[in-house]
Amino acid sequence: MTSSILDSKIFSPLFHSQAMQSVFNDEARVKAFLDTEAALARAQAKLGMIPADAARQIDDAAGTVEIDMDRLAHDTGTVGYPILGLVRQLAAAAGKEAGGYVHWGATTQDIMDTASVLQIRDGLALIDQDLKRVENALAVLASEHRNTVMAGRTHLQHALPVTFGYKAAIWLDSMRRARARLEDMRPRVLNAQLWGAAGTLASIGDKAEHLTEAVANELDLFTPIAPWHAARDGFAEVGCNLALMTGSLSKIAFDVMIMCMDEISETAEPFVKDRGASSTMPQKRNPISCEVIRGCNLGVAKAASLLMDAQEADFERATGPWHAEWIALPQVFVLAHCALSQAVFLLEGLEVFPDKMARNLNISKGLIVAESAMMALAPHVGRQAAHDIVYEACREAQANDESLFDALSQREDVTRHMDQVTLKQVLSPSSYLGLSQHIVDKVLAS
């Protein structure tokens, strides 16, 4: 039986990433513990701290031992941490003599933190793969629709003409920033932890200053200059950057959802039979991927908040906030990858309807380019006077259900400065796109 949506078989196609789940499940967690213990033994042997034969046996045992998970669970429930029970089983597998050197001079949090970093590294690799797919999909949309004119909207109302490629380019730019943040944080986050009971490595002796670096080298991690047992900003940064990423995905999803509305119908999610169907309304095609992305984003944000709260770690070892990380880290990664996977599906197959965009662009009968008329008139009468003239013309057009062109054409304070050919050109949405296409080109070239 499962109670978490992350483990639910029913919801697994929506809120479950099997690939990310395999990075953070019990089997992966235990493997990371064992990999860390093996790296510790190898590093200590190279520094002459433990016998080389013992390190080899520990390394072999870590790669072959069949951990009794029920026994480990029992020990964890009793002790409060999984490492003591794991060390007992690993030591037994390594043999009596070599087993005496397992976990030499280390502390539980050294092993658990370093194992978590290994999981974070693997999780970031999965995130990066799908982030690249999202970026590629957005680059295709930006390129293909560079010149597809549509209504730009502010406060959910028509503002000025833009292109759909311009929207996609802005989405793309935000996702590139998300990937840059995740890449930039690696030296701050992917650090080994090997400092002993209170962070001083007093148990190791005269070569203690070399041990953390040696363990980091064995695992291809970065070497911190000081212990971070009770300085948890690294894990908080992971959560925050993943939340920023899913927040950007959620913005895209929200935009697409609104554009999927029947009243707008400018986009649609990829068609899959029965996807988004209603149990009672046969016509329904709900934007399911967008909804899941937004739901995942909320979950990631809450898990990131928990990681932020866990920074309140007291003295040299926390009395409880550390445990909150065990809850939050898997959630933040699984839900973030779920959101990304849904975004890949959504954006690689997004249906775009330029004809509907053109139709919607014209529903205001030219009002969307009122600023263009104002700016064309301003050199003749001044900006404020031009604003007032066009403002009155907009109200007249709305009251009479006519186009802005018709309203302006009837005003002598306009026609004395612009003939009808010029006015038509001024009121053409495609002639008032500003830097829309230029921004697409700059983002694609960056």
C-alpha positions in Angstrom: 0.0 0.0 0.0 1.2 3.5 -0.8 0.1 6.8 0.7 2.3 9.2 -1.1 1.5 10.4 -4.6 5.2 10.0 -5.5 4.8 6.2 -5.0 1.2 5.9 -6.2 0.6 3.4 -9.0 -2.5 5.3 -10.0 -0.9 8.7 -10.3 2.5 7.4 -11.5 2.0 8.5 -15.1 1.4 12.1 -13.9 3.4 12.7 -10.7 6.1 10.1 -10.9 9.4 10.0 -12.6 10.7 6.5 -12.7 14.2 7.6 -13.7 14.4 10.1 -10.8 12.7 7.8 -8.4 15.5 5.3 -9.1 18.0 7.9 -8.0 16.3 8.6 -4.6 14.7 5.2 -3.7 16.0 3.0 -0.9 18.2 0.9 -3.1 19.9 4.0 -4.6 20.3 5.5 -1.2 21.9 2.4 0.3 24.2 2.2 -2.8 25.3 5.8 -2.2 26.0 5.0 1.4 28.1 2.0 0.4 29.9 3.9 -2.4 30.9 6.6 0.2 32.1 4.0 2.7 34.2 2.3 -0.1 35.6 5.7 -1.2 36.6 6.4 2.4 38.4 3.2 2.7 40.3 3.6 -0.6 41.3 7.2 0.4 42.5 6.2 3.8 44.6 3.4 2.3 46.2 5.8 -0.1 47.1 8.1 2.8 48.4 5.1 4.9 45.7 5.4 7.5 44.4 1.8 7.1 46.0 -1.3 5.6 45.7 -1.5 1.8 44.4 -5.1 2.0 41.6 -4.0 4.4 40.6 -1.2 2.0 40.5 -3.7 -0.9 38.3 -6.0 1.1 36.0 -3.2 2.2 35.8 -1.9 -1.4 35.0 -5.4 -2.7 32.4 -6.0 0.0 30.7 -2.6 -0.7 30.2 -3.6 -4.3 28.9 -7.1 -3.6 27.2 -7.1 -0.2 23.5 -7.9 -0.2 22.1 -5.6 2.4 19.3 -7.0 4.5 16.9 -4.2 4.1 14.5 -5.4 6.7 17.3 -5.6 9.2 18.5 -2.2 8.2 15.1 -0.7 8.6 14.8 -2.2 12.1 18.2 -0.8 13.1 17.3 2.6 11.6 14.1 2.7 13.6 16.0 1.9 16.8 19.1 4.1 16.3 17.4 6.9 14.5 19.9 6.8 11.5 20.7 4.1 9.0 24.5 4.2 9.0 25.2 2.2 12.2 23.1 -0.7 10.9 24.7 -0.4 7.4 28.2 -0.4 8.9 27.5 -3.6 10.8 26.4 -5.4 7.7 29.3 -4.0 5.6 31.9 -4.9 8.3 30.6 -8.4 8.5 30.8 -8.8 4.7 34.3 -7.4 4.6 35.6 -10.0 7.1 36.7 -9.8 10.7 40.0 -8.1 10.2 39.1 -5.7 7.4 35.7 -5.1 8.9 37.4 -3.4 11.8 38.4 -0.6 9.5 35.0 0.2 8.0 33.8 3.7 8.7 37.3 4.6 10.2 37.1 8.0 11.9 33.9 9.0 10.1 30.6 10.0 11.5 27.1 9.1 10.4 26.4 12.5 8.8 29.6 12.3 6.8 28.3 9.3 5.0 24.7 10.4 4.7 25.6 13.9 3.4 28.1 12.6 0.9 25.6 10.0 -0.3 23.0 12.7 -0.7 25.4 14.7 -2.8 26.0 11.7 -5.0 22.2 11.4 -5.5 21.9 15.1 -6.2 24.6 14.8 -8.8 22.8 12.0 -10.5 19.5 13.8 -10.2 20.9 17.0 -11.8 22.2 14.9 -14.7 18.6 13.7 -15.4 17.3 17.3 -15.0 19.9 18.5 -17.5 18.9 16.0 -20.1 15.3 17.1 -20.2 16.1 20.7 -19.7 18.0 20.5 -23.0 15.0 19.0 -24.7 12.8 21.7 -23.4 15.2 24.3 -24.7 15.4 22.6 -28.1 11.6 22.5 -28.4 11.3 26.2 -27.5 14.1 27.1 -30.0 12.1 25.3 -32.7 8.9 27.1 -31.8 10.7 30.5 -31.7 12.3 29.9 -35.1 9.2 28.5 -36.8 7.0 31.3 -35.5 9.4 34.2 -35.6 6.9 36.1 -37.9 3.6 34.6 -36.6 1.8 37.8 -35.5 -0.5 37.5 -32.5 -1.9 39.7 -29.8 0.4 40.5 -27.0 -1.6 40.7 -23.7 -1.1 42.6 -20.5 -3.6 42.3 -17.6 -5.2 39.6 -19.8 -6.2 42.2 -22.3 -4.9 43.0 -25.8 -1.8 45.3 -25.5 0.3 45.4 -28.7 1.1 43.0 -31.5 3.9 40.5 -30.9 4.9 37.3 -32.6 4.4 33.8 -31.1 8.1 33.3 -31.8 8.8 36.2 -29.5 6.8 34.5 -26.7 8.7 31.3 -27.2 12.0 33.1 -27.2 11.2 34.7 -23.8 10.3 31.2 -22.5 13.5 29.8 -23.9 15.6 32.6 -22.3 14.1 31.8 -18.9 14.9 28.1 -19.2 18.5 28.9 -20.2 18.8 30.9 -17.0 17.4 27.9 -15.1 20.0 25.6 -16.5 22.8 28.1 -15.9 21.8 28.4 -12.2 21.9 24.6 -11.8 25.3 24.5 -13.5 26.8 27.4 -11.6 25.8 26.0 -8.2 27.7 22.7 -8.6 30.9 23.8 -6.9 28.9 25.1 -4.0 26.7 22.0 -3.7 28.5 18.9 -4.9 30.9 18.8 -2.0 32.1 15.7 -0.1 31.5 15.7 3.6 34.2 13.9 5.7 35.0 15.8 8.9 34.3 13.4 11.8 32.2 13.7 14.9 32.2 17.5 15.4 33.8 18.6 12.2 37.4 18.6 13.4 38.5 15.1 12.3 40.3 14.7 15.6 39.9 10.9 15.2 42.2 10.8 12.2 45.5 12.2 13.4 48.2 14.0 11.6 46.9 13.4 8.0 43.4 14.6 8.8 43.8 17.7 6.6 44.2 15.5 3.5 41.4 13.1 4.1 38.4 15.1 2.9 40.1 16.0 -0.3 41.1 12.4 -0.9 37.6 11.1 -0.4 36.3 13.9 -2.7 38.8 12.8 -5.4 37.7 9.2 -5.1 34.0 10.2 -5.8 34.8 13.0 -8.2 33.3 15.6 -6.0 34.4 19.1 -4.9 36.4 19.6 -1.7 35.0 22.0 0.9 37.4 24.0 2.9 35.3 23.6 6.1 32.6 21.2 7.3 29.0 21.9 6.4 27.4 19.5 8.9 25.3 22.5 10.2 25.7 24.9 7.3 22.9 23.7 5.0 22.8 26.4 2.4 24.0 24.1 -0.3 20.9 21.8 -0.2 18.7 24.9 0.2 20.2 26.3 -3.0 19.4 23.1 -4.9 15.8 23.3 -3.8 15.5 27.0 -4.6 17.1 26.6 -8.1 14.8 23.7 -8.9 11.9 25.8 -7.7 12.9 28.6 -9.9 13.1 26.2 -12.8 9.7 24.7 -12.2 8.4 28.3 -11.7 9.5 29.1 -15.2 7.9 26.0 -16.5 4.7 26.8 -14.7 4.7 30.3 -16.3 4.9 28.6 -19.8 2.2 26.1 -18.8 -0.1 28.9 -17.5 0.3 30.9 -20.8 -0.4 27.8 -22.9 -3.4 26.9 -20.7 -5.0 30.3 -21.3 -4.2 30.1 -25.0 -6.0 26.7 -25.1 -9.3 28.3 -23.9 -12.1 27.8 -26.4 -12.5 31.6 -26.6 -8.9 31.9 -27.7 -7.9 28.6 -29.2 -4.4 29.6 -30.3 -2.7 26.5 -29.0 -3.5 23.0 -28.0 -1.6 20.3 -26.1 -0.5 17.3 -28.2 -3.4 15.1 -29.1 -3.5 11.7 -27.4 -6.8 9.7 -27.5 -8.7 10.2 -24.2 -6.1 12.6 -22.8 -7.9 15.4 -21.0 -11.2 13.7 -21.6 -14.2 14.3 -19.3 -16.2 11.5 -17.8 -19.4 13.4 -18.7 -18.5 16.0 -21.4 -17.4 14.3 -24.6 -16.1 17.5 -26.1 -13.5 18.2 -23.5 -9.8 18.2 -24.2 -8.3 19.5 -21.0 -4.7 20.8 -20.8 -3.5 18.0 -18.5 0.3 18.5 -18.9 -0.1 22.2 -18.1 -2.1 21.3 -15.0 0.4 18.7 -13.8 3.4 21.1 -14.4 1.6 23.8 -12.3 0.8 21.3 -9.5 4.4 20.0 -9.5 5.7 23.5 -9.3 3.7 24.1 -6.1 5.0 20.9 -4.6 8.6 21.8 -5.5 8.2 25.3 -4.0 6.9 23.8 -0.7 9.8 21.2 -0.6 12.3 24.0 -1.4 10.8 26.0 1.5 11.4 23.0 3.8 15.0 22.9 2.7 15.3 26.6 3.4 13.8 26.0 6.9 16.4 23.2 7.5 19.2 25.8 7.4 18.3 26.5 11.0 20.8 23.9 12.2 22.0 24.4 15.7 25.6 24.3 16.8 27.8 21.6 15.2 25.0 19.1 14.5 21.3 19.8 14.0 18.7 18.4 16.4 15.9 18.0 13.8 16.1 20.2 10.8 18.5 17.8 9.1 15.8 15.2 9.1 13.5 17.5 7.2 16.0 17.4 4.3 15.4 13.6 4.1 11.8 14.4 3.4 12.3 17.3 1.0 15.2 16.3 -1.2 13.5 13.4 -2.9 10.3 15.4 -3.3 12.0 18.4 -4.9 13.8 16.2 -7.4 11.1 13.8 -8.3 8.4 16.5 -8.8 10.9 18.8 -10.6 11.7 16.0 -13.1 8.0 15.2 -13.4 7.3 18.8 -14.4 10.2 18.7 -16.9 9.0 15.5 -18.4 5.5 16.9 -18.9 7.0 20.0 -20.4 9.0 18.0 -22.9 5.8 16.2 -24.0 3.9 19.5 -24.1 6.4 21.6 -26.0 7.8 19.0 -28.4 4.2 18.4 -29.7 2.5 21.7 -29.0 -0.1 22.5 -31.6 0.0 26.2 -32.7 -2.8 27.8 -34.7 -1.6 31.0 -36.5 -5.0 31.5 -38.2 -6.7 31.7 -34.7 -3.9 34.1 -33.7 -4.7 36.3 -36.7 -8.4 36.1 -35.9 -7.9 37.1 -32.3 -5.6 39.9 -33.3 -8.4 41.5 -35.3 -11.2 41.2 -32.8 -10.6 44.7 -31.4 -10.9 46.1 -35.0 -7.5 47.8 -34.8 -7.6 49.0 -31.2 -4.5 46.9 -30.5 -2.4 49.3 -32.5 -3.8 52.4 -30.9 -0.3 53.2 -29.6 1.1 53.1 -33.1 -1.5 55.7 -34.2 -0.6 57.8 -31.2 3.1 57.7 -31.9 2.6 58.5 -35.6 0.5 61.5 -34.7 2.7 62.7 -31.9 5.3 64.5 -34.0 2.6 66.7 -35.5 0.6 67.6 -32.3 2.7 66.4 -29.4 2.5 63.2 -27.4 -0.2 64.1 -24.9 -2.4 65.7 -27.5 -2.0 62.6 -29.7 -2.9 60.4 -26.8 -6.1 62.3 -26.2 -7.1 62.3 -29.8 -6.5 58.5 -30.2 -8.2 57.9 -26.8 -11.3 59.6 -28.0 -11.2 57.8 -31.3 -10.9 54.4 -29.4 -14.0 55.3 -27.4 -15.9 56.3 -30.5 -14.9 53.1 -32.3 -16.1 51.0 -29.4 -19.4 52.9 -29.0 -20.2 52.7 -32.7 -18.8 49.1 -33.2 -16.5 50.3 -35.9 -12.8 50.0 -36.6 -10.2 52.3 -35.3 -9.3 53.2 -38.9 -12.9 54.3 -39.5 -12.9 56.4 -36.3 -9.6 58.1 -37.0 -10.5 58.6 -40.7 -13.5 60.8 -39.6 -11.4 63.1 -37.5 -10.0 66.3 -39.1 -7.3 66.5 -36.4 -5.9 63.2 -37.8 -6.6 63.5 -41.5 -4.8 66.8 -41.8 -1.6 65.1 -40.9 -2.0 61.6 -42.3 -3.7 60.3 -45.5 -5.6 57.0 -45.6 -2.7 55.1 -47.1 -0.4 56.2 -44.3 -3.1 55.6 -41.7 -3.6 52.0 -42.9 0.1 51.4 -42.7 0.2 52.8 -39.2 -2.6 50.5 -38.1 -1.2 47.4 -39.6 -0.2 45.1 -36.7 2.6 43.5 -38.7 4.2 47.0 -39.0 4.2 47.6 -35.3 6.1 44.6 -33.9 9.1 46.6 -32.6 12.0 44.3 -31.6 9.9 41.1 -31.6 11.8 39.4 -34.4 15.1 40.9 -33.3 14.7 39.5 -29.8 13.9 36.0 -31.3 17.1 36.2 -33.4 19.2 37.4 -30.4 17.9 34.6 -28.2 18.4 31.9 -30.8 21.9 33.2 -31.5 23.0 33.4 -27.9 
